[in-house]
Amino acid sequence: MRYRLGTRRDAAKLAALHTAVADHQTSLHGKGIWSYHTSERGALHMLRTSRVIVATDGKSIVGTARLQTKKPWAIDVSYFTPCERPLYLVSMAVLPERQGEGIGRKCMKEAERVARAWPADAIRLDAFDSSAGAGGFYERAGYTERGRTRYKGSALIYYELLLTKKSAGRAAKKP
């Protein structure tokens, strides 16, 4: 298994990966916000606006995670530890038939490595607060729950991983 940053040449495979995960989530949990397919054009947009980590096994992309500086629409920053350089983890996915092999955990470690080199103070994310959500996965990966909310009908849990001593000191002081 290799981990690297994605390129334009990966767009079709990334779109197929995200679509396979969406279909799998829909088969398990019914239709929801997780059900939307990703097009090659959408994957190209991801590659232009963020750093996309890809996990490869031979020529196949089996997992991915995306880091960006732009705050996603569903994130309320008031829940998070104040910091100067947060990154947002979005679009985490592992091929359904490869889940449970540690690929997602290693993608998270690679995202942390990329974020530290960026440099960033923290990684923030949201997860669905439902059976389709991955909150337990993020907690096992070392992320701290920062709050729960609803956004446009979806229940969410916010998580963060503090990367610098300065940001960790701020978290200790937050009520």
C-alpha positions in Angstrom: 0.0 0.0 0.0 1.3 3.4 -0.9 0.1 6.9 0.1 0.6 10.0 -2.0 -1.0 13.2 -3.1 -3.5 12.9 -6.0 -3.1 14.4 -9.4 -5.4 15.2 -12.3 -4.7 11.7 -13.7 -6.5 10.2 -10.6 -9.8 12.1 -11.2 -11.7 9.2 -12.9 -10.6 6.7 -10.3 -11.4 9.1 -7.4 -14.9 9.7 -8.8 -15.5 6.0 -9.1 -14.2 5.4 -5.5 -16.5 8.1 -4.0 -19.5 6.8 -6.0 -18.9 3.2 -4.9 -18.8 4.4 -1.2 -22.0 6.5 -1.7 -23.8 3.5 -3.2 -22.6 1.2 -0.4 -23.7 3.7 2.3 -27.1 4.0 0.6 -27.5 0.2 0.6 -26.7 0.1 4.3 -28.5 3.2 5.6 -31.0 4.3 2.9 -31.0 7.4 0.8 -29.4 10.4 2.5 -26.9 13.2 2.0 -24.2 10.4 1.7 -25.9 9.1 -1.5 -24.7 11.6 -4.0 -22.4 10.4 -6.8 -19.1 12.1 -7.7 -18.4 13.0 -11.3 -14.9 13.2 -12.8 -15.5 16.9 -13.1 -16.2 17.0 -9.3 -13.0 15.1 -8.6 -11.0 17.5 -10.7 -12.5 20.3 -8.7 -11.4 18.5 -5.5 -7.9 18.2 -6.9 -7.7 21.9 -7.8 -9.0 23.2 -4.5 -7.4 20.9 -1.9 -4.7 18.3 -1.2 -6.1 14.9 -2.0 -4.4 12.0 -0.3 -4.8 8.7 -2.2 -4.0 5.2 -1.0 -3.0 2.9 -3.8 -2.7 -0.8 -4.1 -0.9 -1.4 -7.4 -2.7 0.8 -9.9 -6.0 0.9 -8.0 -7.0 3.8 -5.6 -8.5 2.1 -2.6 -8.8 5.0 -0.2 -8.7 8.8 0.0 -8.9 11.8 2.3 -9.0 15.5 1.3 -7.6 18.4 3.2 -8.5 22.0 2.5 -8.2 25.5 4.0 -11.7 26.6 3.1 -14.3 26.0 5.8 -17.0 23.6 4.7 -20.6 24.8 4.7 -21.6 22.7 7.7 -18.8 23.7 10.0 -19.5 26.2 12.8 -16.0 27.4 13.9 -17.3 28.5 17.4 -17.2 24.8 18.4 -13.5 24.4 17.8 -10.3 25.5 19.5 -9.2 28.9 18.2 -6.2 28.6 16.0 -4.6 30.5 13.1 -4.2 27.8 10.5 -6.9 25.1 10.6 -7.4 22.6 7.9 -10.6 20.8 7.2 -10.7 17.0 6.4 -13.5 16.3 3.9 -14.3 13.4 1.5 -12.8 10.5 3.5 -13.5 7.3 1.6 -12.3 3.7 1.5 -13.5 1.1 -1.1 -16.3 -0.9 0.6 -14.6 -4.2 -0.1 -11.4 -3.0 1.5 -12.8 -1.5 4.6 -11.5 -3.0 7.9 -8.0 -3.4 6.5 -6.5 -0.3 8.2 -6.5 1.8 5.0 -8.7 4.6 6.5 -6.6 4.7 9.6 -3.4 5.0 7.5 -5.1 7.7 5.4 -5.7 9.7 8.6 -2.1 9.4 9.6 -1.0 10.5 6.2 -3.4 13.5 6.4 -1.9 14.4 9.8 1.6 14.2 8.2 0.5 16.4 5.3 -1.2 18.9 7.7 1.9 19.2 9.9 4.1 19.9 6.8 1.5 22.4 5.4 1.9 23.8 8.2 -1.4 23.7 10.1 -2.4 24.0 13.7 -5.4 21.7 13.7 -7.5 19.4 11.5 -11.2 19.8 11.8 -14.0 17.7 10.5 -17.7 16.8 10.8 -19.3 13.4 10.8 -22.9 12.4 10.5 -24.5 11.7 13.9 -26.3 8.6 12.6 -25.7 5.0 11.6 -24.1 6.3 8.4 -21.6 8.4 10.4 -18.0 7.6 11.2 -17.7 9.3 14.6 -16.2 6.2 16.3 -13.6 5.8 13.6 -12.4 9.4 14.1 -12.3 9.0 17.9 -10.2 5.9 17.5 -7.9 7.9 15.2 -7.2 10.3 18.0 -9.7 13.1 17.2 -11.6 14.9 20.0 -15.3 15.5 19.9 -15.9 19.3 20.0 -19.7 19.4 19.8 -22.9 18.3 18.2 -25.3 20.3 16.0 -27.8 20.1 13.2 -27.2 21.7 9.8 -29.9 21.7 7.1 -31.6 18.7 8.7 -28.5 16.6 9.2 -27.2 15.8 12.7 -23.5 16.3 12.9 -20.6 15.7 15.3 -17.6 18.0 15.1 -14.1 16.6 15.7 -10.6 18.1 15.8 -7.0 17.0 16.1 -4.7 19.7 17.5 -1.3 19.6 15.8 0.7 22.3 17.7 1.5 22.9 21.4 0.1 26.4 21.1 -3.3 25.2 19.9 -3.3 22.3 22.5 -2.8 24.9 25.2 -5.8 26.8 24.0 -7.9 23.7 24.1 -7.0 23.0 27.7 -8.4 26.5 28.6 -11.6 26.1 26.7 -14.6 25.3 28.9 
